[in-house]
Amino acid sequence: MKTESRIFPVAEYIRPSNGEPIRSVVMETNDSAVVVWHAHPGQEIAAHVHPHGQDTWTVISGEAEYYQGDGIVTLLKAGDIAIAKLGQVHGAMNSGPVPFIFVSVVAPGNAGFALSEK
């Protein structure tokens, strides 16, 4: 009997880009979408919402200015977990000297996406 892999090394999904940060998909199902993000210093993940779900970020390295809507910005750093509940604004600008890398889990998988104000 072959067992399906359930372990996914983050390093295998890091995709640096000199353009826009890349959303590297680990797995997408009806239940969730799991992706790894890499943002160079100064790069931004645009402020957005998921109208039908929640987005949980676990920061692996670096730090960023984390947008929470209504102009609220807080520092998010390695080891932090940020949870944007259904419809809550979130996004980030890498404000540090090293790559900002995090794992995002959006649930359900069809949570939708819409750009928003910071």
C-alpha positions as CSV (number, residue, x, y, z in Angstrom):
1,M,0.0,0.0,0.0
2,K,1.4,3.4,-1.0
3,T,0.9,6.3,1.4
4,E,0.2,9.7,0.0
5,S,2.8,12.3,1.0
6,R,1.6,14.7,3.7
7,I,4.9,16.4,4.3
8,F,5.8,19.4,2.1
9,P,9.2,21.1,2.7
10,V,8.7,24.9,2.5
11,A,12.1,25.4,0.8
12,E,10.8,23.4,-2.3
13,Y,8.1,26.0,-2.9
14,I,10.0,29.3,-2.4
15,R,9.9,31.1,-5.8
16,P,11.9,34.4,-5.7
17,S,10.9,36.9,-8.4
18,N,12.2,40.3,-9.3
19,G,8.7,41.2,-10.5
20,E,5.6,40.6,-8.3
21,P,5.9,38.1,-5.4
22,I,4.9,34.6,-6.6
23,R,2.1,32.6,-5.0
24,S,3.6,29.0,-5.1
25,V,0.8,26.5,-4.7
26,V,1.5,23.5,-2.4
27,M,-2.0,22.1,-2.6
28,E,-5.5,23.2,-3.5
29,T,-8.6,21.3,-2.6
30,N,-12.3,22.3,-1.9
31,D,-11.3,22.5,1.8
32,S,-8.3,24.8,1.5
33,A,-5.5,26.4,-0.6
34,V,-2.0,26.1,0.9
35,V,0.6,28.4,-0.7
36,V,4.1,29.7,0.0
37,W,4.9,33.3,-0.7
38,H,8.4,34.9,-1.1
39,A,8.7,38.7,-1.2
40,H,12.1,40.5,-1.6
41,P,12.7,43.6,0.5
42,G,10.4,46.3,-0.8
43,Q,8.0,43.9,-2.6
44,E,4.3,44.0,-1.7
45,I,1.5,41.5,-1.5
46,A,-1.4,43.8,-2.3
47,A,-4.1,44.4,0.3
48,H,-7.1,42.1,-0.3
49,V,-9.9,40.2,1.2
50,H,-11.3,36.7,0.8
51,P,-15.1,37.3,0.8
52,H,-16.0,33.7,1.6
53,G,-13.2,32.5,3.9
54,Q,-10.2,32.9,6.2
55,D,-6.5,33.4,5.4
56,T,-3.9,32.3,8.0
57,W,-0.3,33.3,7.4
58,T,2.6,31.6,9.3
59,V,5.8,33.6,8.8
60,I,8.9,31.6,8.2
61,S,11.5,34.4,7.7
62,G,11.8,38.2,7.5
63,E,9.4,40.9,8.5
64,A,6.7,43.0,6.9
65,E,4.3,45.8,7.4
66,Y,1.0,43.9,7.7
67,Y,-2.1,45.7,6.4
68,Q,-5.3,45.3,8.4
69,G,-7.6,47.8,6.7
70,D,-8.6,51.2,7.8
71,G,-5.0,52.3,7.5
72,I,-3.9,50.0,10.4
73,V,-0.4,48.5,9.8
74,T,1.5,46.3,12.2
75,L,4.9,44.6,12.1
76,L,4.7,40.9,11.3
77,K,7.9,38.9,11.8
78,A,9.3,35.4,11.6
79,G,7.5,33.1,14.1
80,D,4.2,35.1,14.0
81,I,0.9,33.8,12.8
82,A,-1.6,36.3,11.3
83,I,-5.3,35.3,10.9
84,A,-7.6,37.3,8.6
85,K,-11.1,36.1,9.1
86,L,-13.8,36.1,6.5
87,G,-13.8,39.5,4.7
88,Q,-10.9,41.0,6.8
89,V,-8.3,43.1,4.9
90,H,-4.8,41.8,4.8
91,G,-1.6,42.2,2.7
92,A,2.0,43.1,3.4
93,M,5.1,45.1,2.3
94,N,8.5,43.6,3.1
95,S,10.0,46.2,5.3
96,G,13.1,44.3,6.3
97,P,16.5,43.5,4.8
98,V,15.9,39.8,4.0
99,P,13.1,37.9,2.1
100,F,9.7,37.8,3.7
101,I,8.6,34.2,3.4
102,F,5.3,32.8,4.7
103,V,2.9,29.9,4.3
104,S,-0.7,30.9,3.7
105,V,-3.7,28.6,4.3
106,V,-7.0,29.9,2.8
107,A,-10.1,28.0,3.8
108,P,-12.3,27.0,2.2
109,G,-10.4,26.6,-1.1
110,N,-13.1,28.7,-2.9
111,A,-12.8,31.6,-0.5
112,G,-12.6,34.1,-3.4
113,F,-10.3,37.1,-3.7
114,A,-10.8,40.9,-4.1
115,L,-8.4,43.7,-3.9
116,S,-9.0,46.2,-1.1
117,E,-7.7,49.4,0.5
118,K,-4.9,49.1,3.0
